[in-house]
Amino acid sequence: MKNTLKSILVLFAVTLTGLVNAQNITGKSTTVNIEGTSPVHDWVMNGSSATFTGTVDGNTITNVKFTMPTKSLKSTKGKMMDNKAYGALKSDKYPNITFTAPTLSVGKGNLAGKMTIAGVTKEVNFPVTVTKNGKSYHITGTENMKLSTYGMERPGFMGVKTGDAIKVTVNIVAN
C-alpha cells in the first residue's frame, strides 16, 4: 500500500510540474501577405488582424489556433478588388479563415494541420520556421496554394479573372 501511495504521489508531482511549466501564448503581432496574378496585373492583399494562440511546453507549441477575419484583408489595388476577394472567400457566410494544428516545434520543419477557407476544410502541410527569443516566439511560413482547392471561384472583372495560384506568407510574433 505504501508503494502504491508513493507511486501516486510521484505521478502527481510529475504531472503538476508539467502543468506549471506549460505557458499559454498569444499573438502580439500578425501579418498575412497574399500574392496573386491576373492577365492585367499582379495583386497583393495584406492583413494584420489575425489571432494566434497556443501552449508552450519546452520546444513545442501545442493546441495551435490561428484565426483571421476575411474582411481584414486589404488589397493594394483598392476597394473593388477587396470586394471581389470577399466574394470569392464567401466572407458573408464564412467570416474567418482558420488553421489548427496539434503541435508546432521550435526550429525549421513542416507544420501539419487543418485549414478552413470559404467553408472548406483541408489537411495541409507546409514549411515553417519558429525561433525563440526569451519568452517570445517568431513564426514564419510561406506556402503556394490554389483557390480552387477550397472551392473558390477566381475573382474577375469583365471576363478577366485572376490566376488560380496564390502565395501566402504569414509572420507571427507571440508570447
C-alpha angles and dihedrals in degrees: 000000000000091000091051091050091048091050091051092049092049091049090048092050093050092048092047091050090052091050093048092050094051113099126199113222133192133193113267094181130010130180127184123190122189120188125191143160140230134177089258103042143337115255139206132200123192133194135180104171099089125124127221129190135173144143120249122212114167110313095341132086112205133189091031114191127177122180127179125181106232093221091057088074112098127191126225085222096064143250096316090060090045091055093047090051092047088052092052090047090050085228096170090060098030107031097177141055109212138189127186131181133175095222142010121186129212111252132034119324148109122291118213121196148112122292122194119195126164089354094304119116121203135176107244137184121192139160119266138172120213119189125184123213111176106305092339125097124200112201121188130175138164126194137173111225140171125233090217091061087071096041092255122150114228110254116242148162127220092350096311110117133191120249119270094234122082134175117222123196122185127189120185131178111193136172 
